[in-house]
């Protein structure tokens, strides 16, 4: 391990993602470049999905694809397209031996059994927002496989737990497209410049405010929340905090991360385990959260400490500025 591995980022705003990835790779004496290649593959798929999202209204890519995903939700055409794009880029890149995706029931084998990494991905989250031109996003989580290289990967590779992530990130398709990711040292945001076809470092070393005054949840579910959650939300209202809820986790999380806020998706009788998926929604954002100074918990423990038991498992999810999450936890 080189001495500068943990030093703060020194590259200036305006650095391209490629240059940034290369710079980080050189900071690790024994880095092989495989994770770097994988991150480039994700960025490439992100650019392609950016293109599809931006012309969705023009070429009839909105609307439902006429089938349901593993969660029993109607798939949008863009959901399916994003799933295919990421799968293809990660398969062609060669570093990933298997994926799990929100859109598929089982493990997706890439055939690259020499690949050292597996990925859990939600290719296009917040898909009910596609047709109305509202922000959506991709969320991903990367692990180093635990099964031997050159064998077929198994479920064990995905059941390592959130603490074992080697990298995680999201791509926000919003008023601009941004890739935010971490390999565990700092969280950095890159804004896509479509005229150059490059992600450019725009938000170096993101840190969350310690406190905030934004709270984000689906108010239509309020009557179904537990008393502690209701009490916390009523305290937010008494202080006249701003309620902001897009219904795209990536967008709600990103806004709260930069401005200071809390996102809540509690359990309800309809969704007794919550709605959000542990492996490809909650773990990656919790990993990013921890590095930026945010907290991410369910009703009983830190998200990263939850032991995974199945690929598509769900959990209640509270994530945001540390003092806000601590106050919420004080009500449990
Ligand atoms: P969709 O992808 O089905 O739109 O779900 C989005 C999501 O997983 C997350 O991004 C939102 O924050 C949350 O669900 C919204 O759920 P509600 O519509 O129940 O508020």
Boltz pocket constraint, residues with backbone or C-beta under 6 A from the ligand:
constraints:
  - pocket:
      binder: B
      contacts: [[A, 73], [A, 124], [A, 125], [A, 126], [A, 127], [A, 128], [A, 129], [A, 218], [A, 247], [A, 248], [A, 249], [A, 250], [A, 252], [A, 275], [A, 276]]
      max_distance: 6.0
